[in-house]
Amino acid sequence: MSKQNGDGFTSPTKGYMSVPEVISDISDFVHDEPGDFYRLVIGTDSQARASNGKAEIDFVTALVVHRRGRGARYYWKKEKLYKKPVLRDKIYTETLISLATAQEIVPDLRKAVSPAKYDLEIHIDVGPLGPTRDMIKEVVGMVSGNGFVAKTKPESWGASSVADKHT
């Protein structure tokens, strides 16, 4: 059984893993093919629902290590917030969770895997079509201001596809 809350992540193949185990697993994956280049993606998606008459939002963060053209591994974790879903708040919270995940993982990951081996991207579930289009500059600015590269739809598959699978 996997945990869905807490500090760790769930691997689809290995189950629950602590953050150090995830970093070690990513390091092993990269070192299996040291000549390749990788993309590390962090993205969060959310889904609002009512449970027992109370509003709740499930936030799922995906951490993907992608060996360009040759496969990937991913890990995910779920957090619940009990509050009324407002689109602007959801998007800000998704972005903040992704940033917090990056700030937690990246320093230790840089010790295990040279930053020259991968690009790091924060995927944000906003795009030029639909109700989130007015928020693109704001959330991309949040990510860029924290020193990370932001990707939005249609390039933000880490949030809109991978994390979305588990919301």
Sequence and secondary structure as in RCSB ss.txt:
>XXXX:A:sequence
MSKQNGDGFTSPTKGYMSVPEVISDISDFVHDEPGDFYRLVIGTDSQARASNGKAEIDFVTALVVHRRGRGARYY
WKKEKLYKKPVLRDKIYTETLISLATAQEIVPDLRKAVSPAKYDLEIHIDVGPLGPTRDMIKEVVGMVSGNGFVA
KTKPESWGASSVADKHT
>XXXX:A:secstr
    SSS EEETTTEEE HHHHHHHHHHHHHHSTTS EEEEEEEEEEEEEETTEEEEEEEEEEEEEETTS EEEE
EEEEEE S   HHHHHHHHHHHHHHHHHHHHHHHHHHS GGGEEEEEE S  SSSTTGGGHHHHHHHHHHTT EE
E TTS HIIIIIGGGG 
